[in-house]
Structures are given as structure tokens and as C-alpha cells.
Amino acid sequence: MRVLVVTAVAAEADSVAAGLARAGYVSPGPAPVRPGTAQPLEPPVRLCAGGHEMHVLPAGVGPAAAAAGTALALGRARYDLVVSAGIGGGFAPVAPLGTLVVASNIVAADLGAESPEGFLPVTALGFGRDTLTPPAELCRAVAEALGARSGPVLTVSTATGTARRTAELLDRHPSAVAEAMEGFGVAEAAAQYGVEALEIRAVSNSVGPRDRSAWRIGDALAALTDAFGKLPPVLESWTPHEH
Ligand SMILES: O=C(O)c1cccc(C(=O)CC[C@H]2O[C@@H](n3cnc4c(=O)[nH]cnc43)[C@H](O)[C@@H]2O)c1
């Protein structure tokens, strides 16, 4: 089993790698680089255990960087699964600070058009898709192993910072548990390669009026490490569909 874990920033990648180290994953050394090969993005950090490989890639903030980085990595190596991981905003009261969420659906919540009647998703405009669905059994098993809540996780290009925007999002996605800025980009790139994707978020802040003093990034990064300490046995026992 070879898994690509895509985070936004290095601190998230380090937390993921620390969890994988707890689970016995070790570095086999740097990957060989072919002379003259363009490297627009650092290659993922490779960690191995018992014939399984986890590659961890900080690809940048936002859906575009996430999709580009994921697609580059998927073009360089074959993966069985892609995981979008990092911190995120939790919708109160279902996803309190420091807890974990696993996406049952990965939703591009601001991909579409505004209209006087309200937001029109890209599907209502007649093209594209705004939802990607991870394998349900795997999602359930991961949520159970992590003690995580499962529900739709929204991908937004603009992080929510007002009560009005929070209410709009919940009106359209009443069962949403969290929002972040990369999941749909990672999952769309994975889908185009025929690879399944998961999204796991550790809640650093509540979705709502902007209040940076209330963010608990350290606690969320620690929760991310705990999550990746528990995750490997679940992924290792999963059989991906043929693709
Ligand atoms: O300064 C702000 O108001 C602000 C608001 C939201 C996010 C940021 C960031 O710099 C972090 C972006 C980074 O973290 C993920 N993230 C964490 N919490 C949220 C959230 O409530 N809404 C959206 N994204 C969030 C995100 O995936 C990015 O990777 C600053």
C-alpha cells in the first residue's frame, strides 16, 4: 500500500510525519532524483513500514496549490490512496477545538456563481462537480479508529470570518462538520488519476466571526499527530478498487 498525504504547510506535514513515526514508519533515505528533472515542488517525504509507504507532501495553501501539488506527485509515482490532512475550522457544536473530523463528502462549497436568488453551485451552471465522496467503508473505519466525527467537510477559497457567511454555509450544507481550503483540490486531482481520496482535519478554530486569539493551532497539530499514529493499521488493511 502506498499512500500520498497532502498537507498545506510544513508544520502540518511534520505533525503527520511525527504520528507515522509513532506507528513505526521510518525514512528509507531521500528518493533518487534524475539529473535534469525539473522539480517545481519538493518531492514528498517518504516513510516506510512493513512494505507499506506513506509519502507526505506540503503542497501549499488553497485548492489550486493543493490540486497542482497532488497532480504532480501522482504523475511521478503510483499511489493507492491520497489523504488531504491538516488543521481546519470546525462547525459548532459538532466539531469542537482539538477534535478530529473525517470527511464523508468533500464539498467545493464556493465553486459556482452568485445570483440575486443566492449561490448557484457549479453543477447548477451545467458543468463540473462540487462533491467528491471518499469510500464509505474506509471513511467509517478511519473515523472509528481515530474517535473522529464524520460528515461533509467544505473546501473554501476564502476562509469564513463572519456569522452571516457561517449561516449561509450551514443553510446549504446543514450537516457540514468542518471547513478548510484544500480538500476538494486534492480529491479532484486524485479522482482524475482514478485514485480514492480521504480528508482528515484537526479542528484549530471554530467557523464563525474572525477571532485569531481563539485559535488553538498547537492543540490541533498535536491531534493530527495522534491521528496519524493510529491511522496506519486501518489504511494497511484496506483494499483499493482496481483502477
Ligand atoms: O487570519 C485569518 O482570519 C485566517 C482565517 C482562516 C484561515 C487562516 C489561515 O491562515 C490558515 C489557512 C490554513 O488552515 C486551514 N484552516 C484552518 N482553519 C480554517 C478555517 O476556519 N477555514 C478555512 N481554512 C482553515 C486551511 O485549510 C489552510 O490550509 C487565517
The ligand as a Tripos MOL2 file, in Angstrom:
@<TRIPOS>MOLECULE
LIG
   30    33     1     0     0
SMALL
NO_CHARGES

@<TRIPOS>ATOM
      1 O1         -6.3570   35.1350    9.5140 O.co2     1 LIG1
      2 C1         -7.4310   34.5710    9.3330 C.2       1 LIG1
      3 O2         -8.5190   35.1130    9.5830 O.co2     1 LIG1
      4 C2         -7.4500   33.1850    8.8330 C.ar      1 LIG1
      5 C3         -8.6630   32.5130    8.7130 C.ar      1 LIG1
      6 C4         -8.6960   31.2070    8.2840 C.ar      1 LIG1
      7 C5         -7.5130   30.5510    7.9870 C.ar      1 LIG1
      8 C6         -6.3180   31.2340    8.0970 C.ar      1 LIG1
      9 C7         -5.0390   30.5830    7.8480 C.2       1 LIG1
     10 O3         -4.0150   31.1810    7.6970 O.2       1 LIG1
     11 C8         -4.9510   29.1050    7.8080 C.3       1 LIG1
     12 C9         -5.2690   28.5250    6.4880 C.3       1 LIG1
     13 C10        -4.9400   27.0620    6.5280 C.3       1 LIG1
     14 O4         -5.5430   26.4130    7.6320 O.3       1 LIG1
     15 C11        -6.6880   25.6840    7.2470 C.3       1 LIG1
     16 N1         -7.7870   26.2620    8.0430 N.ar      1 LIG1
     17 C12        -7.7740   26.2790    9.3840 C.ar      1 LIG1
     18 N2         -8.8940   26.8070    9.8480 N.ar      1 LIG1
     19 C13        -9.6390   27.1500    8.7890 C.ar      1 LIG1
     20 C14       -10.9220   27.7530    8.6690 C.ar      1 LIG1
     21 O5        -11.6270   28.0720    9.6390 O.2       1 LIG1
     22 N3        -11.3670   27.9850    7.4100 N.ar      1 LIG1
     23 C15       -10.6510   27.6170    6.3260 C.ar      1 LIG1
     24 N4         -9.4310   27.0460    6.4200 N.ar      1 LIG1
     25 C16        -8.9340   26.8050    7.6330 C.ar      1 LIG1
     26 C17        -6.7950   25.8120    5.7440 C.3       1 LIG1
     27 O6         -7.0200   24.5650    5.1700 O.3       1 LIG1
     28 C18        -5.4530   26.3960    5.3010 C.3       1 LIG1
     29 O7         -4.5440   25.3970    4.9670 O.3       1 LIG1
     30 C19        -6.2720   32.5300    8.5280 C.ar      1 LIG1
@<TRIPOS>BOND
     1     1     2 2
     2     2     3 1
     3     2     4 1
     4     4     5 ar
     5     4    30 ar
     6     5     6 ar
     7     6     7 ar
     8     7     8 ar
     9     8     9 1
    10     8    30 ar
    11     9    10 2
    12     9    11 1
    13    11    12 1
    14    12    13 1
    15    13    14 1
    16    13    28 1
    17    14    15 1
    18    15    16 1
    19    15    26 1
    20    16    17 ar
    21    16    25 ar
    22    17    18 ar
    23    18    19 ar
    24    19    20 ar
    25    19    25 ar
    26    20    21 2
    27    20    22 ar
    28    22    23 ar
    29    23    24 ar
    30    24    25 ar
    31    26    27 1
    32    26    28 1
    33    28    29 1
@<TRIPOS>SUBSTRUCTURE
     1 LIG1         1 GROUP 0 **** ****
